[in-house]
Amino acid sequence: MNANQNPYEHLNGVHIAVLCYRGKSERPFLENLGATGCRITQSNNLKELSFSLSRDPAKLLVIELSQCEDYHEERKKQNPSIENLGSEILVIATEGKTEEAAEWARTLQGYFLTIPAVTEEIAILLERVLDANLLKNRLARYETTESMMERFGSIVVKSPEMIDVIRLARMLARRDDAILFTGPAGSGKEHLAQLIHEHSVRRHGPFLSINCRAFEGEELAGELFGRGEKDKNPCLAEQASGGTLYLDDISAAAPEVQGKLLRFIENGAYKSPEGKGTRKSDVRVFAGTSQQLGELAAAGEFSEELFFLLNRFTVALPALRRRIEDIPILAREMLARLSRERGEEPIRITEETMKALMEHAWPGNLRELENVLTYALQMAGKNAIEPIHLPKQFHDEVGSLFISSSEDDLPTMSEIERRYILKVMEATGNNKVKAAAILDINRATLHRKLQIYESQKLFEVEVA
């Protein structure tokens, strides 16, 4: 990219309506929003803003929290002038109002952003919100081979979803805030967390990781903050000083530990296990989860305060099936590494094999891809990897499992659906949440279908 080129040129000229006051908090936001190249029409009066947009409607409305109720009332009245404000909503609020902003974002079926926010953070969120309108611009940015691939440390990506993630990761590497990494199991959350650490000012300090699910109750607090004088080993808070601590499966942390984590993330303070006052450690905290932490917090199953503190910066990694453009790159990179570890030259993977990899559902994500390639490498020896070298599940995919060579044996669509649903349930270890996500249906629909299969003695299901 040319040094003088606007890095947000894909947002140039996008018309955005802004309903807010020009207060102390809003002014820096408006300046950073303007730096993206968007065309802004701003007012603190809903009717004036709607009227001014009557001949030139906006694509998106940025609305300050205090204006949401009036806007919602006008929308319920089906006021036609409201349509001029844009089809997408972005609620902005200061840090202390995050919970209320999130609630209004849900009510208005929009998004929310905590201000102040840097220009790059605003640009990334705007691009996601306006994704449908900006699709052509996004494709143009990746039309050459060089621009279609982007690298961050050892990660090489091509899919637009992951390029967004990489851009956000680069920005967060320059900051020192806590980060929440979300995404399905095996999607590479910890690996990306470590890369951000390695590109940050803390790169010369340690990167330590702990899985919260491995500890019950206060055991995790003992591991993190010490167990008392009898334990001569330094706790993780001490060991990680000057570096980064990654808390995997944060949703599994016991409630009593969550309160201690909240304090530690806020100011680095934790209580001495001997009760001799407060200690401090300079640690950047990352947390990872494959759960919907916001829903758990809303249901009272996770600390809302801790969730909102972590959720200020969230890096959401997509499932591998949502980024199939990356599979050829990932497969070749993994094969090269696996071959090096074996002291061998990298071997070729055929087009037919690559097609089979790209059509697979990947319930195990990157972890499953590496396992599959390890198996295929062993089976192929020094030959090119053919479909026959792939594990058994690839020979049970839709093409071979459901389509018979005999016309008389061709299954019905309902039979194909049933077999595929049961295959996904088997692949996910009967985890309905994961299976519903892969099948792209809601859990209630999946549960209803499984009950039908159970009545047909085709599946055993716990009736909730």
C-alpha positions in Angstrom: 0.0 0.0 0.0 1.3 3.5 -0.8 2.3 5.4 2.3 0.0 8.3 1.3 -3.0 6.1 0.5 -5.9 6.2 2.9 -6.0 2.8 4.6 -9.8 3.2 5.0 -10.5 4.2 1.3 -13.2 1.5 1.2 -15.2 3.7 3.5 -14.7 6.9 1.5 -17.9 8.7 0.8 -20.1 6.3 2.8 -22.9 8.5 4.2 -23.4 8.1 7.9 -26.0 9.9 10.0 -24.9 10.8 13.6 -27.5 11.6 16.2 -25.5 12.9 19.2 -24.4 16.0 21.1 -20.9 17.4 20.6 -19.9 16.8 24.2 -16.5 16.1 25.7 -16.8 12.3 25.0 -18.4 12.6 21.5 -16.0 15.2 19.9 -13.0 12.8 19.7 -15.2 10.1 18.4 -16.6 12.4 15.6 -13.0 13.3 14.7 -11.9 9.7 14.5 -15.1 8.8 12.5 -14.3 11.6 10.1 -10.8 10.2 9.6 -12.2 7.1 8.1 -13.3 9.1 5.1 -17.0 8.7 5.7 -19.4 11.5 4.9 -21.1 12.6 8.1 -24.4 14.4 8.7 -24.6 15.2 12.4 -27.3 16.7 14.6 -28.5 16.4 18.2 -32.2 16.7 17.1 -33.9 13.7 15.6 -36.5 15.6 13.5 -33.9 18.0 12.1 -31.5 15.1 11.2 -34.3 13.2 9.5 -35.4 16.2 7.5 -31.8 17.1 6.4 -31.4 13.6 5.0 -34.7 13.6 3.0 -32.9 14.0 -0.3 -29.7 12.2 0.5 -30.5 9.2 2.9 -27.7 7.7 5.0 -26.6 4.1 5.0 -26.1 3.9 8.8 -27.2 5.7 11.9 -24.7 6.3 14.7 -26.8 7.2 17.8 -25.7 8.3 21.2 -27.2 6.3 24.1 -29.4 9.2 25.4 -31.2 9.5 22.0 -32.2 5.9 21.7 -35.5 6.1 23.5 -36.8 9.0 21.3 -35.6 7.2 18.2 -37.3 3.9 19.3 -40.6 5.7 19.8 -40.5 7.2 16.3 -39.7 3.9 14.8 -42.6 2.2 16.6 -44.9 4.9 15.1 -43.5 3.8 11.7 -42.5 7.4 10.9 -41.4 7.2 7.2 -38.7 9.9 7.7 -36.8 7.6 10.0 -35.9 5.5 7.0 -33.6 8.4 5.8 -31.3 7.7 8.8 -30.1 4.3 7.4 -30.9 0.7 7.6 -28.2 -0.2 10.2 -27.8 1.1 13.8 -24.7 1.7 15.8 -25.2 2.8 19.5 -22.3 4.6 21.1 -21.8 5.1 24.8 -19.0 5.8 27.3 -17.5 2.9 29.3 -19.8 3.3 32.4 -22.9 2.9 30.2 -21.8 -0.3 28.3 -24.5 -2.5 29.7 -27.3 -0.1 28.8 -25.9 0.4 25.3 -25.8 -3.3 24.7 -29.4 -3.6 25.8 -30.5 -0.8 23.4 -28.4 -2.4 20.6 -30.4 -5.6 21.1 -33.7 -3.7 21.2 -32.9 -1.8 18.0 -31.3 -4.9 16.4 -28.0 -3.1 15.9 -24.5 -2.9 17.2 -22.8 -0.9 20.0 -19.4 0.7 20.4 -17.7 2.0 23.6 -16.2 5.4 23.2 -13.5 6.8 23.1 -12.4 4.5 20.2 -9.5 4.8 17.9 -10.0 5.3 14.1 -9.0 1.7 13.2 -11.4 0.2 15.7 -14.2 2.4 14.3 -13.3 1.5 10.7 -13.3 -2.3 11.4 -16.7 -2.1 13.1 -18.2 0.1 10.3 -17.0 -2.3 7.7 -18.7 -5.2 9.5 -21.9 -3.3 9.9 -21.9 -2.2 6.3 -20.7 -5.5 5.0 -23.4 -6.0 2.4 -23.0 -2.5 1.0 -19.2 -2.7 0.9 -18.9 -6.2 -0.6 -17.8 -5.0 -4.0 -15.2 -2.7 -2.4 -13.9 -5.5 -0.3 -13.4 -7.8 -3.3 -11.6 -5.0 -5.2 -9.1 -4.7 -2.4 -8.1 -8.4 -2.7 -8.3 -8.7 -6.5 -4.5 -9.3 -7.0 -2.7 -12.4 -5.7 -0.5 -10.3 -3.4 -3.3 -8.4 -1.8 -5.5 -11.4 -1.4 -3.2 -12.9 1.2 -2.2 -11.3 4.5 0.3 -12.5 7.1 0.5 -11.8 10.9 3.4 -13.7 12.3 2.9 -17.4 11.4 -0.8 -16.8 10.4 -1.5 -16.4 6.6 -5.0 -15.7 5.6 -7.1 -14.9 2.5 -10.7 -14.9 3.7 -12.2 -11.4 4.3 -13.4 -12.5 7.8 -9.9 -13.4 8.9 -8.3 -10.3 7.3 -10.6 -8.3 9.5 -9.4 -10.4 12.5 -5.7 -9.8 11.5 -6.2 -6.0 11.2 -7.8 -5.9 14.6 -5.0 -8.1 16.1 -2.4 -5.7 14.7 -4.1 -2.7 16.3 -4.5 -4.5 19.6 -0.8 -5.5 19.6 -0.1 -1.7 19.9 -2.3 -1.4 23.0 -2.2 -2.9 26.5 -5.8 -3.6 27.2 -7.4 -7.0 28.2 -8.8 -8.9 25.2 -11.5 -11.5 25.0 -11.0 -14.1 22.3 -14.2 -15.9 21.1 -14.7 -18.7 18.7 -15.4 -22.5 18.5 -13.0 -25.0 20.1 -9.9 -25.5 17.9 -10.3 -22.2 16.0 -6.9 -20.9 17.0 -7.7 -18.5 19.8 -4.6 -19.1 22.0 -2.3 -19.1 19.0 -3.5 -15.7 17.9 -3.3 -14.5 21.5 0.3 -15.5 21.6 1.0 -13.7 18.3 -0.5 -10.5 19.6 1.8 -10.8 22.7 4.8 -11.4 20.4 4.1 -8.2 18.5 3.4 -6.1 21.6 5.7 -4.1 23.9 5.5 -7.1 26.3 7.1 -9.5 23.7 10.3 -9.9 25.9 8.2 -10.9 28.8 6.6 -14.3 29.4 3.4 -15.6 27.7 1.7 -18.0 30.1 -1.6 -19.9 29.6 -3.9 -21.7 32.0 -7.2 -23.6 31.3 -9.8 -22.5 33.8 -11.8 -25.7 33.2 -9.0 -27.8 34.8 -9.7 -26.3 38.3 -12.7 -26.4 40.6 -13.8 -23.6 42.9 -11.0 -21.7 44.6 -8.3 -24.0 43.1 -7.9 -21.7 40.2 -7.4 -18.7 42.5 -4.6 -20.6 44.3 -2.9 -21.3 40.9 -3.2 -17.7 39.9 -2.6 -15.8 43.1 -0.8 -18.3 45.4 -1.7 -20.9 48.1 0.1 -19.6 51.1 3.5 -19.8 52.8 3.7 -23.6 52.4 3.8 -23.3 48.6 7.3 -22.2 47.7 6.5 -21.9 43.9 5.6 -18.5 42.6 2.0 -18.0 41.5 1.1 -17.3 37.9 0.5 -13.6 38.6 4.1 -13.3 39.7 5.5 -15.5 36.9 3.7 -13.5 34.2 4.9 -10.1 35.5 5.9 -8.0 32.5 4.2 -10.3 30.1 0.8 -11.7 29.2 -1.5 -14.3 30.9 -4.0 -16.2 28.8 -7.1 -17.6 30.6 -8.6 -20.3 28.4 -12.2 -21.4 29.0 -12.9 -18.3 31.1 -16.6 -19.2 31.4 -15.5 -22.2 33.6 -14.0 -19.9 36.3 -15.9 -20.2 39.6 -17.9 -17.1 40.7 -15.7 -16.5 43.7 -12.6 -16.5 41.3 -14.3 -14.1 38.8 -14.4 -11.3 41.4 -10.7 -11.7 42.1 -10.0 -11.7 38.4 -12.0 -8.5 37.9 -9.8 -6.7 40.5 -6.6 -8.1 39.0 -7.5 -7.1 35.4 -8.5 -3.6 36.5 -5.4 -2.7 38.4 -3.1 -5.7 38.7 -3.9 -6.1 42.4 -4.5 -9.4 44.3 -4.7 -10.4 47.9 -1.8 -12.2 49.5 -2.9 -15.8 50.4 -1.4 -15.3 53.8 -3.7 -12.3 54.4 -0.7 -9.9 54.6 -2.1 -7.2 52.4 -2.3 -6.6 48.7 0.2 -7.4 46.1 0.6 -6.1 42.5 1.8 -7.5 39.3 2.2 -5.9 35.9 0.3 -8.4 33.7 -1.8 -8.0 30.5 -4.7 -10.5 30.7 -6.2 -12.3 27.7 -9.2 -14.6 28.0 -10.7 -17.2 25.6 -14.1 -18.8 25.4 -16.1 -20.9 23.0 -19.3 -20.0 24.9 -21.7 -17.1 24.4 -20.3 -15.1 27.4 -22.8 -12.3 27.0 -25.7 -14.7 27.3 -24.2 -16.4 30.3 -23.8 -12.9 31.9 -27.4 -12.0 31.1 -28.6 -15.3 32.7 -26.6 -14.6 35.9 -24.2 -17.5 35.2 -21.1 -15.2 34.7 -20.1 -11.9 36.2 -21.5 -9.1 34.2 -18.8 -6.7 35.4 -16.0 -9.1 34.3 -17.8 -9.7 31.0 -18.0 -6.0 30.2 -14.4 -5.4 31.2 -13.2 -8.2 28.9 -15.6 -7.4 26.1 -14.2 -3.9 25.5 -11.9 -5.5 22.9 -13.2 -8.8 21.5 -11.5 -10.8 18.8 -14.0 -13.2 17.2 -12.5 -16.1 15.3 -14.8 -17.7 12.8 -15.2 -21.5 12.5 -13.1 -23.1 9.7 -16.2 -23.9 7.6 -16.8 -20.1 7.5 -13.4 -19.4 6.0 -12.9 -22.0 3.3 -10.7 -19.7 1.2 -8.1 -20.2 3.9 -8.1 -24.0 3.8 -5.6 -24.4 0.9 -3.2 -21.9 2.5 -3.6 -23.6 5.9 -3.2 -27.1 4.5 0.0 -26.3 2.6 1.5 -24.4 5.6 0.6 -27.3 8.0 2.0 -29.9 5.6 5.2 -28.0 5.2 5.6 -27.8 9.0 4.7 -31.4 9.6 7.2 -32.5 6.9 10.0 -30.4 8.4 9.3 -32.1 11.8 9.7 -35.5 10.1 12.9 -34.3 8.4 11.3 -34.7 5.0 10.6 -32.6 1.9 7.0 -31.2 1.7 4.7 -33.4 -0.4 2.1 -32.3 -2.9 -1.6 -32.4 -2.2 -3.9 -33.1 -5.3 -6.7 -30.9 -6.4 -9.3 -33.6 -5.7 -8.0 -33.9 -2.1 -8.1 -30.1 -1.6 -11.7 -30.1 -2.9 -12.6 -32.7 -0.3 -11.0 -30.7 2.4 -12.9 -27.5 1.4 -16.2 -29.4 1.3 -15.8 -30.9 4.8 -17.8 -29.5 7.7 -14.8 -29.2 10.1 -16.5 -29.5 13.5 -13.1 -29.7 15.1 -11.8 -26.6 13.2 -8.0 -26.1 12.9 -7.2 -28.8 15.4 -9.1 -31.3 13.2 -7.4 -30.1 10.1 -4.0 -30.7 11.6 -5.0 -34.2 12.7 -6.4 -35.0 9.3 -3.2 -33.9 7.6 -1.0 -35.8 10.0 -3.0 -38.9 9.2 -2.9 -38.3 5.5 0.9 -37.6 5.6 1.5 -41.0 7.3 -0.8 -42.8 4.8 0.7 -41.2 1.7 4.3 -41.8 2.6 6.4 -39.9 0.0 3.6 -39.8 -2.6 1.2 -37.0 -3.3 -1.8 -36.9 -0.9 -4.9 -38.4 -2.7 -8.5 -38.5 -1.3 -7.9 -42.2 -0.5 -5.3 -41.1 2.1 -7.8 -39.1 4.1 -9.4 -40.5 7.2 -12.6 -42.5 7.2 -15.0 -39.6 7.8 -14.1 -38.2 4.4 -15.3 -41.3 2.7 -18.6 -41.0 4.6 -19.3 -37.4 3.4 -22.5 -36.5 1.7 -21.3 -37.5 -1.8 -20.5 -41.1 -1.0 -22.7 -41.7 2.0 -26.0 -40.5 0.5 -25.7 -41.1 -3.3 -26.0 -44.6 -4.5 -24.9 -45.8 -7.9 -28.3 -47.4 -8.4 -31.2 -45.2 -9.3 -33.5 -47.4 -7.2 -31.5 -46.8 -4.1 -31.4 -43.0 -4.2 -32.5 -41.5 -0.9 -35.2 -38.9 -0.3 -34.3 -35.3 0.8 -35.6 -36.1 4.3 -33.4 -39.2 4.5 -30.4 -37.1 3.4 -31.2 -34.5 6.0 -31.6 -37.2 8.7 -28.3 -38.9 7.9 -26.4 -35.6 7.8 -27.9 -34.4 11.1 -27.0 -37.6 12.8 -23.5 -37.5 11.2 -23.0 -34.0 12.6 -24.2 -35.1 16.0 -21.7 -37.9 16.0 -18.9 -35.6 14.9 -19.6 -33.1 17.7 -20.0 -35.8 20.4 -23.8 -35.2 20.6 -23.2 -31.5 21.5 -26.4 -29.8 20.4 -25.0 -26.3 20.6 -22.1 -27.1 18.2 -24.3 -29.2 16.0 -26.9 -26.5 15.6 -24.2 -24.0 14.7 -22.8 -26.3 12.0 -26.2 -27.1 10.6 -27.1 -23.4 10.7 -30.5 -24.1 12.5 -31.6 -23.1 16.0 -31.3 -25.5 18.9 -35.1 -25.9 19.2 -35.4 -27.1 15.6 -32.6 -29.5 16.1 -34.0 -30.8 19.3 -37.4 -31.4 17.7 -35.8 -33.3 14.8 -33.8 -35.5 17.2 -37.0 -36.3 19.2 -38.6 -37.5 15.9 -35.5 -39.7 15.2 -35.7 -41.0 18.7 -39.3 -42.0 18.3 -38.1 -43.9 15.2 -35.4 -45.6 17.3 -32.8 -44.0 15.2 -31.2 -41.8 17.9 -31.1 -41.6 21.7 -31.7 -38.1 23.0 -32.2 -36.6 26.5 -35.5 -34.8 26.5 -35.1 -31.4 28.2 
